Amino acid sequence: MAKTNYQSVGDYLASQPPAAQRALKRVRSAIRKAMPAAEEVISYQIPAYKLNGRAVLYFAGWKAHYSL
């Protein structure tokens, strides 16, 4: 696996193939709508959302699926 150094969720999404980007952007939008107070960060080189300083949700894109 290649070493990455994403600085933002936008960087992470931009690195994904176009079809995966579309799905991940929908996931991101749903998370933001459900948890508007959450801080969006990169943790373990994947997108994460923190509430009160603690990570509560992660998501990632893979070749044929995404995980939440």
N, C-alpha and C positions, 0 to 999 in steps of 0.2 A: 504494500500500500504506500502511495506517495505521501510524503510529509506535507502538511498544509499549515497555513497560518492565517485563517480567516479573521478579519477585523470586525466584521458585522454579519448579520443575517443576510443582508443584501449581497455581500461578497459570496457567501455560501451558496445562495440561490443562483447567482450568476455563473457559478462554476458547474452547475448541473446541466444535463442535456435539456433541450427545449421542452420535450413532453413532460419530463420530471419537474421542470420549473413551473409549468402550468398547474400541476397537481399540488406542489409544495406551496405555491402562492395562495391557493385556495385554503390549504391547511393553515397557513400563517394568518390569513384574514379571519378565519373562524376562531382561532386562538385569541387574536387581538380583540375580537368582538366579545368573546366570553370572559376574557380577563383583561379589561382595559387598563387596570392599574399595574399589571405585571411589567417588569423590566425585561426587555429583550436583550439577550447576551449570547455569546459563543462560549460553550463549555465543552470540553472533550472534543473540540473541533466540530461541533454540531450546534444548531440553534437550541437555545434553552430559554425558559421564562422563569423569572424569579419573583416571588412575593415575599415581602418582609426580609429580604436578603437571602432567602433560601430557594434553590431551584425546585420547581414543582412540576415542570413538564419539559420534555425534550422531543425533537422530531428530526428525522434524517431521511435522505433519499438514497435509494439503492438502485441497482440495475433494473429490476422488474417490480419494485414495490417501494413503499415508504413506511417508516415506523413512527409511532407516536408513543 
